[in-house]
Amino acid sequence: MQKQIMSHKNQIALVNGILVVVGFGAHFLLHNEPLEVGAFVLASILGVLPIALQAYQALRVRVVSIDLLVTIAVIGAFAIQNFEESAVVTFLFLFGAYLEQRTLNQTRSAIKELTELAPESALLQVAEGQYEEVDVDEVDEGDVLLVKTGAKVPVDGHVLRGEGHINEASITGESLPVTKSVGSDVFAGSILENGTLEIQADKVGEDTTFGKIIELVEEAQDSKSEAERLIDRFAKYYTPIVLLLALVVWAFTRNLELAITILVLGCPGALVIGVPVSNVSGIGNGARHGILLKGSEVINRFSQVDTMVFDKTGTLTIGNPEVADWQFYGNEAEKKQVFAFLGSIEEESDHPLGKAVLNWLGNFDKVPVTETKVVKGGGVTATVAGRQIAVGNLALMAQTGLTVSKAIEKDAQNFEAKGNSLVALAVDGQLVLLLGIRDQLRPGVKGVLGQLKELGVKNLVLLSGDNQGTVTLVAEELGLTEAKGNMLPEDKANYIEQLQSQGQVVAFVGDGVNDSPSLALADIGIAMGNGTDVAIETSDVVLMNSDFARLPHALGLTKATARNMKENIGIAIGVVLVLLASLIFSNWMNMTIGMFVHEGSILVVILNGMRLLRYKVK
């Protein structure tokens, strides 16, 4: 019976409303008192059923809810035969709950849109050249799948055969299609706009990037900030206090109508709903723009940031460095062999500078590499074809006991002055090759940093493992507040702690891989993600397509959300105070008007929160 009533609450509200209209029609048009009373009585009884059931369910877990206040108020009005008010109050409460749920569902539209993009089926290769349509849950890692034009990519994987353009808006927020060919990575939930691809599944189900994004946004929208938890605790005690106040008023005045009016006026509905709707709308807006905000507490902290610390490579720069200058100091007859040593070592590295070196070398004769040792913040030492090789910065050369000549020092200074990062190669204790590798600044990065300043960020700091000359050059070009070079990951973390000890609220922007200690330590960790697992897991905010230009939108959105939350709290408290003041100092306030204003205030804070769904940074 309870389940039937609760599942048909909206239909009950509709019938309740029709009966209220019949009651008023009987009073004003037909002047039929029996029909009027009968309609209002039936509307009151029918309308109070779902409200009373919700109050009972809350009491079972020892919570005095708003539903209990309304139930008691309706029963009281019924007891003094004020059937008109009891009927209208139940209708307004049920109709308000319906509108509240409907508008809240709209604020969660980001989740709905993401869920609808989730692939449901896949074309699985069952034999060479033959494919069978199966449920996406039946696909395992390693399976070969076919994706046709217009279809959704069902899993994370890589292209085995074919070429096409894929819309990755569900992952990155970027609507422009991306060209995919053999070897390219593809993500579940993206759409193949043209072409046909044969792909191999690397991740399936909840392990895909798309699955993790949905999970993150769901968790973020369901999370509660400290302000929400405080309001929940306040409502827990506030509601019983209102009930007690009504009892005291009735005990002293014996005015039951006044007591039940206090119950209605004191309902804290707008206060309870105001903060969550702001946070949910803010998180939804971020999800639509490829910005993952991991919960309400992140929004609150991010809105207070006054210092932003940046990594250089892949953050302020494109992250695709190239060899711009080089000088060979060894025996010309051994140059080809030296290049083979360098390429063989760099092939085993995933460092961006290593990739730049390989692109510069092109084809080379690969030789076996043994006894490889990675020197943190320095480079690599190894044995290659029986020769002792060191590849890295000049600090590594010094650690290996190598003495750098004045001529090489001068070349190094010239390379650094041009904004190059240095990579040196030593063979058997002699430096034979010096490379200057340069990365390009992200287009428009200076304008983005200017927007951050306008949004209230006072300090823009660059921390990099690169040489100080290159870091200083970048800082001067971008107008940064401070720049530190030659920093290891632990040095960056220590510097962030130092800034925090000075009372600064620090956000760190990095790539989510090398800078995980700084991302974790900062008040807000922001990863230039490209949808990578590490970025999603280690940071508080993820810019899914690594679009640096989205950073001002992310910061502005959190500030607007925090401001919106305060507005909703002010509206909710202000309405309750005005209602109570009207009850004390005027004669026109009654239970019906109080309930109407109460439900109206809930809709006002919801609609105010929903404005965030349309937020765009100026």
Disulfide bonds with the S-S distance in Angstrom:
none
